[in-house]
Amino acid sequence: MSGPLPDLKGVFFFDMETEGLNPHKHRIITIQVRHRGSTEVWKEWQLGEAGCLDSLFVFLDRADWNACSLVGYNVLRFDIPFVDVRLRALGLMNERAWHLLHTWPHVIDLYQLLGDYYLKARQWYSSVTPVANAVTNSDVPGLYARRQYGAIEGYVEREMEAMEFLFEDVKQERFYSELVKLREIAVKE
């Protein structure tokens, strides 16, 4: 992608919920993508983990990835590596999946963009967004074990809305406009 960083029309917000933090022991519970104000959620309890992963890659296959940014919170250090390990554990890693997962041309990791000093996403979301969420991501494994799927779905929708609000708020900051200017200079060279 060349030129300025994308507006919301060119952004896919990406997140997932897992049973825990170790992809060698824990499964993916949900995978969610938000695009143009609508959230798509693939749920393990409906599709199985392999079905969730396949649905994500079908979705990404349809995206014009040269014109889109993938935006997430800690996506480069957690979500993408976790998906990679789970694909391998399930015997689903192939050239197509690897290519989509590891060569997406433009990824914005809000965690790193906001300073790479570990703050939980909810700390950022609650400080800059009107979206309130009583459930936290650490509650999700327990909700999943108790089959409280509606609570997980509500949490996921609010989390994705909050990520979108945070991204819009970040784009208003001076450092972001300076980043866009630097990018434009680099693209011209």
C-alpha positions in Angstrom: 0.0 0.0 0.0 1.4 3.4 -0.9 0.3 6.9 0.2 -1.4 7.8 3.4 -2.6 5.3 5.9 -6.2 4.1 5.3 -9.4 5.5 6.5 -12.0 3.1 8.0 -13.2 1.9 4.6 -9.9 0.2 4.2 -9.5 -1.3 7.6 -10.3 -4.7 9.0 -10.2 -4.8 12.7 -9.0 -8.3 13.9 -9.2 -10.0 17.2 -9.7 -13.4 18.7 -10.5 -15.0 22.1 -8.7 -18.1 23.3 -9.0 -20.6 26.1 -5.6 -19.3 27.4 -2.3 -17.8 26.4 -0.5 -20.9 25.2 -1.3 -22.0 21.6 0.2 -25.4 22.2 -2.4 -26.1 25.0 -5.3 -23.8 24.3 -7.8 -23.5 21.5 -9.2 -20.5 19.8 -12.8 -19.7 21.0 -13.7 -16.9 18.6 -12.2 -15.1 15.7 -13.7 -11.7 14.9 -13.3 -9.1 12.1 -14.9 -5.7 12.0 -15.2 -3.9 8.7 -17.3 -0.8 8.0 -19.1 -0.9 11.3 -20.1 -4.6 11.1 -18.5 -7.4 13.1 -18.3 -10.9 11.8 -17.7 -13.5 14.5 -16.7 -17.1 13.9 -17.5 -19.2 17.0 -15.8 -22.4 18.0 -19.0 -23.8 19.6 -20.7 -23.5 16.2 -18.0 -24.2 13.7 -15.2 -25.9 15.6 -11.8 -24.3 15.8 -10.8 -25.5 12.3 -14.0 -24.1 10.9 -13.3 -20.7 12.6 -9.8 -20.6 11.1 -11.1 -21.7 7.6 -13.8 -19.0 7.8 -11.2 -16.3 8.6 -9.1 -17.3 5.6 -12.1 -17.4 3.3 -12.9 -13.9 4.5 -9.3 -12.7 3.9 -9.1 -14.3 0.5 -12.0 -12.1 -0.6 -10.4 -8.9 0.8 -8.5 -6.6 -1.5 -5.4 -6.8 0.7 -3.4 -4.3 -1.3 -6.0 -1.7 -0.3 -6.7 -2.8 3.2 -5.0 -2.6 6.6 -5.4 -5.2 9.3 -5.7 -3.4 12.7 -5.5 -5.2 16.0 -4.2 -4.9 19.5 -1.1 -6.9 20.1 -1.8 -8.7 16.9 1.8 -9.0 15.9 3.0 -10.6 19.1 0.0 -12.6 20.1 -2.8 -13.1 17.6 -0.9 -13.9 14.4 1.6 -16.2 16.1 -1.2 -18.0 18.0 -3.1 -18.6 14.7 0.1 -19.9 13.1 0.6 -22.4 15.9 -3.0 -23.5 15.9 -3.0 -24.0 12.2 0.1 -26.2 12.5 -1.4 -28.1 15.5 -4.6 -28.8 13.5 -2.6 -29.8 10.3 -4.2 -26.8 8.4 -1.1 -24.8 7.7 -0.6 -24.5 4.0 1.0 -22.1 1.5 -2.2 -20.1 1.2 -2.7 -19.7 4.9 0.9 -18.9 5.5 0.9 -16.3 2.8 -2.2 -14.5 4.1 -1.1 -14.7 7.7 2.5 -13.6 7.2 2.6 -11.3 4.2 -0.3 -9.0 4.7 1.1 -5.8 3.3 -0.1 -3.5 6.0 -0.7 -4.3 9.7 -1.3 -1.7 12.3 -0.7 -3.1 15.8 -2.2 -0.6 18.2 -0.3 -2.1 21.1 3.0 -1.2 19.4 1.8 2.0 17.9 0.8 3.3 21.4 4.2 2.6 22.9 4.9 -1.1 23.3 4.6 -0.7 27.1 2.2 -3.4 28.1 -1.2 -1.9 28.9 -4.2 -4.1 28.5 -6.4 -3.2 25.6 -9.3 -2.5 28.0 -7.1 0.2 29.7 -6.8 2.0 26.4 -10.4 1.4 25.4 -11.8 2.7 28.6 -9.7 5.8 28.5 -10.6 7.0 25.0 -13.9 5.3 24.0 -17.5 5.5 25.1 -17.8 1.7 24.9 -18.1 0.1 28.3 -17.4 -3.6 28.8 -18.0 -5.3 32.2 -16.5 -8.6 30.9 -12.7 -8.8 30.3 -10.8 -11.1 28.0 -9.6 -13.0 31.1 -13.3 -13.8 31.8 -13.8 -15.4 28.4 -12.3 -18.9 29.1 -14.6 -19.3 32.2 -17.6 -18.1 30.3 -16.8 -20.6 27.6 -16.4 -23.4 30.1 -19.8 -22.6 31.5 -21.2 -22.3 28.0 -22.3 -18.7 28.5 -21.9 -17.9 24.8 -24.2 -14.9 24.8 -21.9 -13.1 27.3 -18.9 -13.9 25.1 -20.7 -12.6 22.0 -21.7 -9.3 23.8 -18.1 -8.9 25.0 -16.6 -9.5 21.5 -19.0 -7.0 19.9 -18.2 -4.2 22.4 -14.5 -5.0 22.2 -14.5 -4.6 18.4 -16.5 -1.3 18.7 -13.9 -0.1 21.2 -11.0 -1.0 19.0 -12.6 1.0 16.2 -13.1 4.0 18.5 -9.5 3.8 19.7 -8.2 3.7 16.1 -10.3 6.7 15.1 -9.0 8.5 18.2 -5.4 7.6 17.5 -5.8 8.9 13.9 -6.6 12.4 15.4 -3.3 12.5 17.3 -0.5 14.6 16.1 2.0 11.7 16.1 -0.3 9.9 13.7 -0.4 12.7 11.2 3.4 13.0 11.4 3.6 9.3 10.7 1.4 9.7 7.7 3.7 12.6 6.4 6.8 10.4 6.9 5.1 7.6 5.1 4.2 9.9 2.1 7.9 11.1 2.0 9.1 7.5 2.0 6.7 6.4 -0.7 7.8 9.3 -3.0 11.5 8.2 -2.6 
